[in-house]
Amino acid sequence: MRILFCNIAWMNYYKGIVWGKDEPQNGGSYVKETLDAHEKYNFEAIPLTEESGYPKGEYCLGFVETKSTNKETRNQLRIEKIYDCEGMNEETSVDDVLVVYCALYPDAIEKETYVVGWYKHATVYRNCKVMRFLSDTEEEYYDQAYNAIAKKEDCVLLPRGARRKANTWKVPRKSKGVAYGFGQSNVWYAQGREQHNLLDQFLNRIVSQIENYDGENWIDKYAEGME
């Protein structure tokens, strides 16, 4: 299965910033300096028409900051590193990817990363795309950057309380004694499962949990006062 782990800022609803109710946390220097996060709309379902370039329907547009600094591939998402995408060095996108969004838990003493939600059957783009929308007042526009897109019915946002429950959704970070997980990058391709039994077991468990998840989905839930 094609799978991609993306580290983003922690929010409860990911439907825009609501000061005092849902603000991005633990998103790195950009969030600290600007009090903003491009991923703030990752789980807001948006109706699109065929004019947008996609079949008519409701979609979620997901963003992760790649932090790639290589001159030739700056800010690219290296889709050829995704499992089963080897050799796609020249492709601009890849389909049918399970994108797992993760974030640092804001109240933990030590760094603890948990799954906050996912897109099934997503299209993932090498380079960020931008889509323009009218603001709520319909007097101004805002531009939404995204490097993944999926149909609303394939998207799940875990309730805040479920994300850390019993460490079920905990995602490792590379450290002394832990040979796999997120490193310095916000993108983890989870490569090498064939040679790493513990990684293979972890991926099998996470995929199974996602495939069998029948709990609450916050995809239609907003911070109080936003509806």
N, C-alpha and C positions, 0 to 999 in steps of 0.2 A: 504493500500500500504506500502511495505517495503521502508523506507526512512532513509537516513543517511546524516547528515551534517558534513562536514570536513573543518576545518580551516587550510589554508595553507598560504605560503608567497605570497605576491602580485607580479604578473608579467603581462606583456602585452600579451605574446604569449605562454609561457610555452613550448618552444622548444629548451631549452638550454640557457645558459647565454651568452649574447652578451654585453661585457663591454661598457658602455656608451649609450647603446640602450635598453637593456632588462635585468635588474639585479633584483634579489629577494629583496623585501622590507618587513618589518614588519613580519618577520618569526621567531622571538624569538632569544634567545641567540645563538643558533647554527649558524644561518645565520649571526648574527653580528660578531661572532668569526671567522667563516670560509669563509664568503662571498660566501657561497654555499648553495644549498637547494636541497634535494632529489626530491622535487616535480617539479623541473625545466623542466622535460619532460612530465608532466601530460597530455598535449594536443598535443603531437606529435604522429601522427598515424604511427604505425610500422607494416610492413608486416611480418607475422609469417607463418611458415609452420607447418605441422602436427608433425614434430620432436620436436617442442617446447612444445607439449602437448595440443595444442588447434587446433580446425579446421582451415584450411588454410584461411587466410584473413588478413585484416588490423585492428589493435587494438590500443587502448590507455591504457597505464599502469599508474595507479594513485597511488600516495603515500600521506599519511598523517602521521605525527609524533604523536603517541598516547600518549606519555609521561606517560604511566602507570608505576608506581614504585612498585606495589605490588610484593613481591618476587616470588610468584607462577605464576603470570600472567604478568610478566614484559613485557612491550611493546606489549602486546596483544591488539587486537581490539575485544571488547566483543560483538561478533555477537549475542549472546543470548538476548541482550538488544534492538536489532532492532525489530520494530513492527512485529508481527506475527512470531517471531523467538524464543519465549519463550520456554524453555526446550531444546534448542540446545547447552547446555553447553559443550558437548563433540564433537560437529561438528567442522571441521577445516575450512569450508567455507559455504557460503550461496549464492544462485543465485537470480536473478531477483530483485535486489535492485536499487532504484533510489539514486545515490550518488550525493550530491549537494556540490560542492566545493566553499568555501567562503574565503574571505581575507579582512584584514583591509585596508581601503582606505589610500594610503600613504600621501595624502596632506590634510587630515582633521585635524582640531584643536582638536576635540574630537574623541574618538574611534568610528569609523563607519565601520561596517562589511557588505560586499555586496557579493552576488552570483557572481562568475566569470565564472562558467560553470557547466556542469553536465554530468554524465553518466547514461543512462537508461539501464535497464536490465543487470546491472553489477553483476559480481561475486566478492564477498567481502571475504577476507581471514582473519582468526583469527591472524595468524602470518605472518609477512612480508616474501615475496618471492623475489628472485633475479634472473634476467635474464641477460645474458652477450651478448653484442653486439660489433661488430667491430666499431672502431672510423671512422670518416670521411676519415682519411688518410689510413684506412685499415691496419695500422701497429701496432695499439694498441687496447686494449679492454677497454670497460667501463661496469661497473655493474649497472644495474638499479633496485633499490628496488621498490616494489609495494605491496599494499594490496588491490587493486581493479583493475579489468580489464573489458573492454567492447569493443564491435565492434565499429569501426570508425563511422558507420552510426548512432550509438546511442549516440554519443558524441557531445556536443555543447560547444564552448568557446565563451562567449559573447564579443563583441568588447569593448574596454576599455571605450569608451564614453557612451555605453548603460548600463553599470553596475550601475552607480550612478544616472542615469536619473530619476528624479521625485521620488526618493526613492523607485521605483518599486521593486527593488531587495534587499532592505535592510533586513538584518537578525539581530534580537535582541540579546543583551547580557544581562545576568542576572545582575540586579542592583536594587537599591532602586526604587520601583514602577514598576519594570518589573520582572514578576514571571517566565518567561521562556526564553530560548535562550542559547547561549554558556556561559559556566562557565569558570573555569580555564583550563579545558581540551580542546584539539583541536578537539575532537569528541563530537558531540551532537546527542543523539539518539531520541530526541523529544518525550519522553515518557509522557504518561498521558493525551492524548488528549481527552479521554472519560470523564475525570473529569475537564477539563479546556477548557471552550468555546473559549477564546481568542486564545489559542494555536491551537485548532481545526480550527478556522477561518483562522489563519495564514497559517497552513499547506495546507488547501484546496485552498487558493489563490495561494501559491507558486506552488503547483502541477498543478493547472489550467494554470498558466502562462507558465510553462515548456511544458505542453502538447500542448498548443496552440501557442507556439512561432514559428514565421515564419520570423524572422528577420535574419540579417547577422550572419554567423557562421565563426569564425576565426580559425577553425580547420585546414585549409590549408593556413593560413596566417602566414608569418614569418617576423621577424625584417628585416629591410633593409640590404641587403648584405648577408642574410643567405640562400636565395633560391638556 
